[in-house]
Amino acid sequence: MSFLHRHSWLTPYLLLAPGIAFLVLFFVVPLYYLGYTSLQEGTVQVGYTFNWAWDNYTSAFSTYREQFFRSLQYAGIATILALLISYPLTYWIAFRGGRWKNLLLLFIIAPFFVTYLIRTLAWQNILADDGFVVGVLQALGIVADDGRLLATSTAVIAGITYNFLPFMALPLYVALEQIDPRLIEAAKDLYSSSTKAFLRVTLPLSMPGVIAGTLLTFIPAAGDFINAELLGTPNQAMIGNVIQSKFLEITDYGQAAAMSVILMAVILLLIAVYTRILGTERMAG
Amino acid sequence: MTTAAEPLPRRHRGSAATRLWAFVRHHTLTFFGVLALAYLMLPIVVVIVFSFNDPAGRYNYTWEGFTTEHWTNPFGPPFLGDAVKTSIEVALIATLVATVLGTLVAMALVRYHFRGRGATNFLIFVPLTAPEIVLGASLLTLFLNLGTALGFWTIVLAHIMFCISFVVVTVRARLVGFDRHVEEAAADLGANEWVTFLRITLPLIAPGILAGALLAFSLSIDDFVITSFNSGTTTTFPLFVWSAAQRGVPAEVNVIGTMIFGVAIVLMLANVLWQYRRTPKGAV
């Protein structure tokens, strides 16, 4: 410690060094290798060589355009649904929860404590052809008598919505909880209607939560392949399914890496556009 | 819980009609909230209920009858016990390393001003936002290009990597409100830096570190996507569930899922109660 005392400017760097070195080695360097691999050609038998194979990108996009757009579409719908469910729920907890707030919050994160795959398999049970959900919907005429939910895009989107909902709800809750109820009260004192008070006070103040929540939901949703695999069919395959099978089953590493790079690039682009539209300063915090 | 008090006394202004409307709206929100919570709980209930199911064939899809058989021997199905053991070992090592590394980074970020702070924050932030599949795939390309054999240790490295950022964020959040005067007081009373750290700082930031470690452990034990890319032939519990999903998941998986859920909920409830006890009334 006397060494640290004499060189106190060094202390933060010594504290940072191991963690940052680890992240550089196993997060930054792998991203470099992902780009490097995406320009390689070859097979498991003859090995892979780097020869600026840009072809991987063009063929990946032209062959799997459908899965790319489906991923963005499913992720987009699921994000909107998660927002529509989470906003009233977290509003209720934040403003009406009283001393039960923390307990109610526990309900929101509880799904995280059931292994991801197991809770998705539970949706298989719930949406099964002879399950009660399909039965009720058939009785109501919403689903045709020979219709089903499992193995449809509805099931996949429902699964994604459920699995990533806590990512939406938690930042929303944090933003709503910080709003001083007196501000809303003040708006009403100034003869604003409840609706107007909500639109002009509550909603703008909760925007940081909306931004963070939609990003935190959309990003993992766009890269997901578990819901499409367990609740859908190959007709609902998302880009994650293609990347996963190319890497782990077909061992077409070049194209698989190229698709991962495209996915990452599309997501970064969307984040940039989105934050540009909705304001950036709030993001960093 | 539906009768929880309003933060401020409600205003009874206007006619009976507006009051009725306010009442309906008030309860619409409560009704929606309870419904949304029920929706969140539904799959959890299904998992628990089906751990007591007595499936007719290989598929544990439809309710056939009640049995506690799966609870008496949850590690019965071949390879399931080994998979759970591997998952716990990976999670313990990954949690330990990620918690130490992450806590050190969090301390540097909260207590010092240094060049490269922005870059450090960025490096911590990006892994949290990158899709898991990209994290898993990029690590796989690293190991492929270096010719590293995939297995237990590549899983551990991957888990430490994605846990660090979560630990940093959690510990940092708890460190921000830390009152440094207590440390100065200890120093004034003659304690050296080590004694101050061990006797004053560590006990005060321990809840934050513990929260970070619990988060890391639960993320590690639950991870499927990144693990599936870097596991080789090693099987963790989620990998076991994935391969079982193709040919019918044994009900024992529900038993273990329920156990993990139970342990996590007990720990979280303890944490919530602890917070209630530590926080003065009305300051929550």
Interface residues (C-beta under 8 A of the other chain):
Chain A: M1 L4 H5 W9 T11 P12 Y13 L15 L16 P18 G19 I20 F22 L23 V24 F26 F27 V28 V29 P30 L31 Y33 L34 Y36 T37 I85 S86 P88 L89 Y91 W92 I93 F95 R96 G97 G98 R99 W100 K101 N102 L103 L104 L106 F107 I108 I109 A110 P111 F112 F113 V114 T115 Y116 L117 I118 R119 L121 A122 W123 Q124 N125 I126 A128 D130 G131 Y162 L165 P181 R182 E185 K188 S194 L215 L216 I219 P220 A222 G223 D224 F225 I226 L230 G240 I243 Q244 F247 L248 Y253 A256 A257 S260 L263 M264 I267 I271 A284
Chain B: M1 A4 A5 E6 P7 L8 R11 R25 L29 T30 F32 G33 A36 L37 Y39 L40 M41 L42 P43 I44 V46 V47 F50 N60 Y61 T62 V100 L101 G102 L104 V105 M107 A108 R111 Y112 F114 T120 N121 L123 I124 V126 P127 T129 A130 P131 E132 I133 V134 L135 A137 S138 L139 L140 T141 L142 L144 N145 L157 A158 I160 M161 I164 S165 V168 N192 E193 W194 S218 I221 D222 F224 V225 S228 F229 F237 P238 V241 W242 A245 V249 V253 N254 G257 I260 F261 A264 I265 M268 L269 V272 Q275 Y276 V284
